[in-house]
Amino acid sequence: MTSSRRRPLPVLLTAAAVLAAAAGCADGARASVATPSPPADEAALCRALHDALPRSVAGQERRDPEPASELTAGWGDAAIVLRCGVPRPERMSDPQAQGIEVDGVGWMLEEREEGPRFTTTYRRTYVEVTLDRRYLHDASPLTDLAGPVAEAVPSAL
């Protein structure tokens, strides 16, 4: 007499769900970021910036996060994420805050465990760029973004 081993239905459904989730990640699931909600005049600057952004940054191809918005952009697998029209960071009031200048654009640095975050200084709206851990000690992506920021978002000085 032959016997066949049957797997319980919950085990099969769980396996199917895991495979479907893995396939979803592999087929290009996008990173999710919070979309800023700036005043109308700042949103107009962000739309101009969105149109001026490069197709690649630091060798990473453009891959915008979800939900799709003219206020956000991304490159790589969320390695580099830009949000335009963000609120002024509290850290900007700290006289000990670190900053750098890249091609005429000032950026305030916030060191975070998951990677650095840079926010423009002295611009008519704040532009935030978050980098993942690959860029813990590397601000080079800002060189690809400084030109479009300088073009689209005028100085506040």
N, C-alpha and C positions, 0 to 999 in steps of 0.2 A: 504494500500500500504506500502510495506517495503522499507526502504532505507538503503543502505550500505555506510559506510564512507570509503572513499579511501584516502590513504595518497599519497601525491605527490611523484613522483619518486625520486627527489633529496633528500628528507628526508630518504627514504628507502636506497638509495645508501650511504648516510652519515652514517647511523646506521650500515650498513654492513661493511663499511670501519673501523669504530671504533671497532667493534667486531673482525675484522681480525687483526687489530693492537694489540689489547689486547691479542689475541691468540698467536700472534708472540712473544710477550714478555713472555708469560707464557711457551712457548715451548722451551725456552732456548736461546733466542737471546743473543749474546755475546757483551761484552763491546768493544768499538773501541778505539784503541790508535795509536798514531803516531809511526811508526817503525823507530828506529835510523838507520843511515847509516855510521858506523865506517869504518876506514881503514881495509884492509884484515887481518892484524895481530891481531887487536882487535876483529874483527868478529870471528876469530878462537877461541879466549878465550871465547867469548860469547856462541859459540856453545858448548864448553866443559861445561860451566856453565849450559846451558839449559839441558844437559843430566844429570847433577848432582842435579838438583832442586828436592825438596821433593814433594810428592803427596798431602800433606796437610801442611798448614801453619796456626798456631794459631787456629786450629780446622776448618779452611776453606778448602774445597776440591779444587784441581787444576781445573781451568776453564780458559784456555788461551783466551786472547782477540783476536779480529779480527783486521787486517788480520793476519792469522797464520804466525808466524815467529819464528825462533830460537833466535831472539833478544828480544823477549817479553814473559812474562808469567803472569798468574793471578790466584788468588784463591778467591773463593766465587763469589759473584755477583759484581765483580770489587772492592771488599773491599780492596784487596791487589793486586797491579800491579807492576811488575818488568820490567824495560827496561835496556838492557845492551848495552854499546857502545855509551852512550849519550855524548854530548859535555860537557866540563868542565863548571859547573855553574858559572855565574858571581859572585854570592854570596861568592864563595870560596876565592875571593881576599879580602874580608872584614875581618879585624882582629877581629871584634866583632861577627863573625859567630859562632853559637853554634854547638858543636859536641859532640858525645858520642862514646864510644868504646863498642862493643858487641863481646865477644869471640874472641878478637884479630883483629877485623875488625873495622876500624874507619869510622864513618858516619857523614856527615854534615847535620844538621837539618834545614829545611826551614818550618816555621810555616805558614800554609795557611788556609783560612776560610773553604775550603772543606776537609781539613785533612792534616796531616803532609807529607812532602816529605823528604826522606833521600837519600843522594848520597855518595857513598864510597869515601874515601880519601886515597891517597898514594897507589893506585892500578894501574896496567898497562892499564886498561880501567875503565871508570866510570860506575858504576851500580847504577841505580836510583830505589827506591822503594817508591811508593805513597800509602798512606793509606787513607781510607775514614774517615768520622767524628766519626765513632765508636772508632777510635784509636787516638783521639785528644790528649790524655795524656797517651798513651800506646805504647811503642816501642817494646813490646814483640814479634811481628812477626819477628823482626830482629834476634831473637835467632834461629829461624828455618832456616834462610837464611845465617847467618854468616859462618857456616861451609862450605857449597857449594861454597860460594864466595871465602873464603880463599883457598880452594882446587883448584878451576879452574882459578882464576884471581890472579896471583902472585903480591906480593908487588912491588911497584915502588922504594922502598928505597934500 
